[in-house]
Amino acid sequence: MAKALLSIEEEMAKEMETIKIAIKPNIKFRSISTKGRMFTASDDSFTPGQKLECIVLAYAYRNEYYTTAWSQGAGYIPPVCWAVGSKQNDLAPSKSVEAPEHIKCEDCPQNEYPQGGGGKACKNTIKLAIIPPDFEEGDLPYLISFPPTSNTPFREYMESISKAGMHYMQAVTTISFDPKVAYAKPICTLGSKHARMKDILPARERGKEWVMREPFIPED
């Protein structure tokens, strides 16, 4: 099964070599907010709601450690240590980090739950690039961030897709909010298999670039 899924990635890479993609540089990406347990597009391209049908184009696990607490009106505060990658267990501080907290995120003290309770010092999120199943040629993907509480459900969802014999890009995914909690906790449900693999390739490349992008660090 793993070899079959890997071959899909290889075929897509070869297909990309034959496709000319004209994407304007520095174009602002579209995003989806989960505030108030509502999915809201930054460009108002769809009516806000509590359920989204989409195709997942790419995703990345992101660990970000901040030494300065966020406060309203303080402006952008970058993390002091971060890691970005597609495999959660292999995350390690980026080479761009001046003073890494540890060699690997898995063993980092900042990435552990405190004994007295509470959350980790390091923020663990997932950034996804998605596009509606009825997208049109040239449409840009959306970016959506999943909070730390969605990490385990998302990993289980990806495992369920593999067990179904599909690559995640082949599936129509439904994203909704976990009804068991009052806060915004996105969860994914597997839908049908779509037939637009070749059509999604240009958007996939842009989405992959966006989710893997490292935090912006202002120059001194």
C-alpha positions as semicolon CSV with decimal commas, in nm:
position;residue;x (nm);y (nm);z (nm)
1;M;0,000;0,000;0,000
2;A;0,279;0,243;0,094
3;K;0,453;0,182;-0,240
4;A;0,130;0,251;-0,428
5;L;0,081;0,582;-0,248
6;L;0,444;0,676;-0,306
7;S;0,404;0,607;-0,679
8;I;0,122;0,863;-0,689
9;E;0,359;1,129;-0,556
10;E;0,622;1,028;-0,813
11;E;0,372;1,038;-1,100
12;M;0,256;1,382;-0,992
13;A;0,614;1,508;-0,981
14;K;0,670;1,387;-1,338
15;E;0,342;1,540;-1,452
16;M;0,443;1,875;-1,303
17;E;0,750;1,881;-1,529
18;T;0,522;1,890;-1,833
19;I;0,291;2,160;-1,701
20;K;0,373;2,528;-1,737
21;I;0,247;2,717;-1,432
22;A;0,213;3,093;-1,459
23;I;0,172;3,223;-1,105
24;K;0,241;3,584;-1,023
25;P;0,512;3,626;-0,757
26;N;0,428;3,761;-0,411
27;I;0,057;3,704;-0,462
28;K;-0,137;3,718;-0,137
29;F;-0,278;3,382;-0,036
30;R;-0,638;3,316;0,063
31;S;-0,709;3,194;0,413
32;I;-0,996;3,048;0,614
33;S;-1,063;3,146;0,974
34;T;-1,219;2,913;1,233
35;K;-1,306;3,191;1,476
36;G;-1,641;3,145;1,649
37;R;-1,665;2,787;1,516
38;M;-1,738;2,923;1,170
39;F;-1,536;2,872;0,853
40;T;-1,492;3,219;0,704
41;A;-1,292;3,301;0,390
42;S;-1,060;3,601;0,388
43;D;-1,190;3,699;0,044
44;D;-1,559;3,635;0,124
45;S;-1,568;3,383;-0,161
46;F;-1,818;3,159;0,015
47;T;-2,088;3,191;0,279
48;P;-1,950;3,126;0,630
49;G;-2,056;2,791;0,773
50;Q;-1,969;2,503;1,003
51;K;-1,875;2,253;0,734
52;L;-1,634;2,255;0,439
53;E;-1,598;2,013;0,152
54;C;-1,251;2,030;0,003
55;I;-0,950;1,855;-0,144
56;V;-0,639;1,866;0,074
57;L;-0,351;1,973;-0,150
58;A;-0,071;1,979;0,105
59;Y;-0,015;2,007;0,477
60;A;0,268;2,071;0,722
61;Y;0,315;2,026;1,094
62;R;0,443;2,342;1,257
63;N;0,609;2,382;1,597
64;E;0,669;2,737;1,716
65;Y;0,821;2,844;2,048
66;Y;0,766;3,199;2,173
67;T;0,936;3,367;2,468
68;T;0,712;3,672;2,450
69;A;0,344;3,633;2,531
70;W;0,095;3,760;2,275
71;S;-0,093;4,077;2,368
72;Q;-0,349;4,275;2,171
73;G;-0,197;4,571;1,992
74;A;0,159;4,443;2,029
75;G;0,195;4,369;1,659
76;Y;0,368;4,072;1,504
77;I;0,590;3,875;1,740
78;P;0,799;3,603;1,571
79;P;0,889;3,273;1,738
80;V;1,246;3,224;1,862
81;C;1,253;2,859;1,758
82;W;1,044;2,674;1,500
83;A;1,017;2,364;1,285
84;V;0,812;2,292;0,973
85;G;0,768;1,956;0,803
86;S;0,531;1,693;0,669
87;K;0,628;1,426;0,925
88;Q;0,548;1,517;1,284
89;N;0,790;1,272;1,446
90;D;1,081;1,397;1,234
91;L;1,046;1,767;1,314
92;A;1,364;1,949;1,409
93;P;1,450;2,320;1,440
94;S;1,497;2,495;1,108
95;K;1,849;2,580;0,997
96;S;1,731;2,942;1,004
97;V;1,687;2,934;1,383
98;E;1,976;3,118;1,549
99;A;1,955;2,941;1,887
100;P;1,765;2,608;1,865
101;E;1,603;2,488;2,186
102;H;1,697;2,127;2,111
103;I;1,827;1,899;1,834
104;K;1,485;1,738;1,771
105;C;1,138;1,857;1,864
106;E;1,039;1,511;1,987
107;D;1,282;1,533;2,281
108;C;1,267;1,908;2,342
109;P;1,170;2,020;2,696
110;Q;0,966;2,304;2,546
111;N;0,759;2,046;2,357
112;E;0,648;1,855;2,668
113;Y;0,339;1,900;2,882
114;P;0,425;2,046;3,227
115;Q;0,384;1,813;3,525
116;G;0,147;2,054;3,695
117;G;-0,087;2,057;3,396
118;G;-0,150;2,309;3,121
119;G;-0,033;2,335;2,764
120;K;0,308;2,300;2,607
121;A;0,541;2,598;2,584
122;C;0,583;2,513;2,214
123;K;0,278;2,564;1,995
124;N;0,200;2,262;1,775
125;T;-0,030;2,334;1,480
126;I;-0,102;2,199;1,133
127;K;-0,132;2,419;0,828
128;L;-0,333;2,284;0,535
129;A;-0,370;2,405;0,179
130;I;-0,715;2,314;0,049
131;I;-0,935;2,381;-0,253
132;P;-1,308;2,320;-0,317
133;P;-1,392;2,008;-0,524
134;D;-1,566;2,233;-0,781
135;F;-1,267;2,464;-0,826
136;E;-1,200;2,627;-1,161
137;E;-0,872;2,646;-1,349
138;G;-0,649;2,915;-1,202
139;D;-0,816;2,920;-0,861
140;L;-0,576;2,970;-0,572
141;P;-0,589;2,738;-0,271
142;Y;-0,691;2,842;0,078
143;L;-0,478;2,810;0,388
144;I;-0,636;2,689;0,712
145;S;-0,464;2,626;1,046
146;F;-0,561;2,347;1,283
147;P;-0,496;2,402;1,657
148;P;-0,299;2,158;1,876
149;T;-0,621;1,982;1,979
150;S;-0,672;1,872;1,617
151;N;-0,334;1,700;1,585
152;T;-0,440;1,352;1,695
153;P;-0,771;1,348;1,500
154;F;-0,588;1,468;1,188
155;R;-0,323;1,197;1,217
156;E;-0,595;0,934;1,260
157;Y;-0,777;1,074;0,957
158;M;-0,467;1,048;0,738
159;E;-0,422;0,688;0,853
160;S;-0,783;0,611;0,759
161;I;-0,723;0,742;0,406
162;S;-0,420;0,516;0,366
163;K;-0,621;0,217;0,489
164;A;-0,883;0,300;0,225
165;G;-0,612;0,270;-0,040
166;M;-0,606;0,637;-0,134
167;H;-0,364;0,926;-0,126
168;Y;-0,508;1,222;0,062
169;M;-0,511;1,428;-0,258
170;Q;-0,744;1,174;-0,420
171;A;-1,013;1,217;-0,156
172;V;-1,287;1,471;-0,099
173;T;-1,249;1,573;0,265
174;T;-1,520;1,721;0,484
175;I;-1,392;1,951;0,758
176;S;-1,630;2,030;1,043
177;F;-1,609;2,113;1,412
178;D;-1,598;1,852;1,685
179;P;-1,949;1,863;1,842
180;K;-1,813;1,729;2,172
181;V;-1,633;2,052;2,260
182;A;-1,741;2,417;2,273
183;Y;-1,424;2,560;2,118
184;A;-1,315;2,549;1,754
185;K;-1,163;2,204;1,700
186;P;-1,164;2,113;1,329
187;I;-1,196;1,744;1,243
188;C;-1,188;1,568;0,906
189;T;-1,418;1,306;0,756
190;L;-1,342;1,097;0,450
191;G;-1,570;1,143;0,151
192;S;-1,567;1,007;-0,202
193;K;-1,276;0,972;-0,442
194;H;-1,260;1,251;-0,699
195;A;-1,136;1,234;-1,059
196;R;-0,950;1,566;-1,084
197;M;-0,597;1,466;-0,987
198;K;-0,434;1,621;-1,294
199;D;-0,637;1,940;-1,258
200;I;-0,520;2,004;-0,901
201;L;-0,147;1,995;-0,978
202;P;-0,090;2,371;-1,031
203;A;-0,279;2,457;-0,711
204;R;-0,098;2,176;-0,529
205;E;0,243;2,331;-0,606
206;R;0,136;2,670;-0,475
207;G;-0,027;2,516;-0,168
208;K;0,279;2,309;-0,085
209;E;0,497;2,618;-0,109
210;W;0,267;2,809;0,126
211;V;0,234;2,546;0,402
212;M;0,609;2,488;0,412
213;R;0,691;2,857;0,434
214;E;0,882;2,948;0,749
215;P;0,779;3,227;0,989
216;F;0,870;3,580;0,889
217;I;1,161;3,707;1,098
218;P;1,208;4,087;1,081
219;E;1,563;4,211;1,033
220;D;1,718;4,406;1,319
